[in-house]
Amino acid sequence: MTSEIRLSQGGHSTHGLKPNCLSFSEVLAQSFAVIAPTTIPASNLGLIVALAGNGTWLSFLLGLIGLMLVSFNINQFASRSASPGSLYTYIVKGLGPTAGVICGWSLVLAYLFTGMSVLCGFANFSSAIFAHLGLYPSSITLLAIGAAIAWYAAYRDIQLSAMAMLWLEGLSILLILILGIIIWANNGFAVDLRQLTLQGVTPGSIAMGLVLVMFGFSGFESATSLGDEAKNPLRTIPKAVLGSALMAGLFFIFTSYIEILGFHSAGIDITKAEEPLTLLSQQAGVGFLGDLVALGALCSFFACVLGSINPAARIFFTMARHGLFHASIGRAHSANRTPHVAVSICSFLMFLVPAIMMLFNIKLFESMGYLGAICSYGFLTVYILISIAAPVYLKKIKQLQPHHLVVSLFAIGFMMIPVIGSVGIPGSTWFPVPEAPYSIFPYLFLLYLSATCGWFVWQRMRSPHILRTMERGMAIIQETHHLR
């Protein structure tokens, strides 16, 4: 056995991380925390409605179908091996090191920008709460507080992180479901024909809405980064990946339909509302419940920041152990058994970018939308790559069946819908080119990939042993799986 791997008494590879400590509910909490279902109905829904209009529920439905197909492809790997490297290690196994590096850098951007976006939401909601108390701290101060508390929880203990995320998100979801039923009842359980008949909706608006819907679902696969720390990872992780996507999707469809119905009935534009549930709760005569939901949303934003740090740090950690970063990033804390250096880097970056945007007078609510759209391209790239890698991997191990190819093709097809919607087709009325700044985000992402992959090519030319290190790391993961 190489020195890169250490075994616990039970023979479980830990890479220095805390082994066998997370139950299924705690693993599920990791995926749910990054999805942060509460944040969409409580704050971000107006951003999606601005793009998809009355077809918002359909964008969520298509997103759910597409990601269920993607989850089946992810689970072809997750049911056979586990590591802290998440989808990065899966794609290396299926498509090789170069595709793996594209995936790794895409995931790093995706998780970091998800964390940045929801950190803006945390600061935005915190500012409103402090204002009620007559306090007006600066946005940068609130960003620093959120990032610092999340850093401490991720640095200190993965179980502390998981339990915090589980309770914070669970309570918030329950409150929103109760409020949603009250709002619907207040409207006589009416049927909104404008939504069901897709009034004023075009295929392009559905496709563009899917970009931010991907942000809404993003992170459902993040449980795969807990391969060392989960109990029975080959069972619990696949269940968490599939279950989190399904439950979040049904929650999104229900809450988006109810909220848009409520705003239609009130004659108010939801795209201008930064706290839509607070407004609807006041109209329904249960303003206190709206205040509780706002507090729950604040907790959910924080849980998502924490949930984004965990997988981002573990991907950095694994890539460093493969020689792609400085070796110190691939070290685990001797007492806490967490990737403490990687956690610190990710936490700082999540604070730095939104803070710089504040200095350029970009509002927190706008920053949420911009950062959320950009992170979606990272997730879309990874979901397409994993859907290509799954059948290739199954063919390598001689377990490929025709239905695996069908699932892969449909998953890729569904993921291409938001890709086309985000770029647009010049002159097309169905898929028009999005308005600025959303129109430039895909190209900024491609520039980012070109730079990071170019750096990998330069590293590989300068140090050819990197490929051997990556291959050895994959062999260790496979060997560890057999030891289990």
Protein Blocks (a to p, Z undefined) as FASTA:
>chain_A
ZZkbccdfkopaekhpaehkbcfklmmmmmmmmnommlmmmmmmmmmmmmnmmmlmmmmm
mmmmmmmmmmmmmmmmmmmgccfklmmlmmmmmnojklmmmmmmmmmmmmmmmmmmmmmm
mmmmmmmmmmmnopacdfklmmmmmmmmmmmmmmmomklmmmmmmmmmmmmmmmmmmmmm
mmmmmnoopacfklmnogoiafklmmmmmmmmmmmmgoklmmmmmmmmpghkllmmmmmm
mmmmmmmmmmmmmmmmmmmmmmmmnopafklpmblmlmmmmmnopamlmmmmmmmmmmmm
mmmmmmmmmmmmmmmmmmmmnopacfklmpccfklopafklmmmmmmmmmmmmmmmmmno
pafklmmmmmmmmmmmmmmmmmmmmmmmmmmmmmmnopacfklmmmmmmmmmmmmmmmmm
mnopghiaklccdddfklmmmmmmmmmmmmmmmmmmmmmmmmmmlmmmmmmmmmmmmmmm
mmZZ
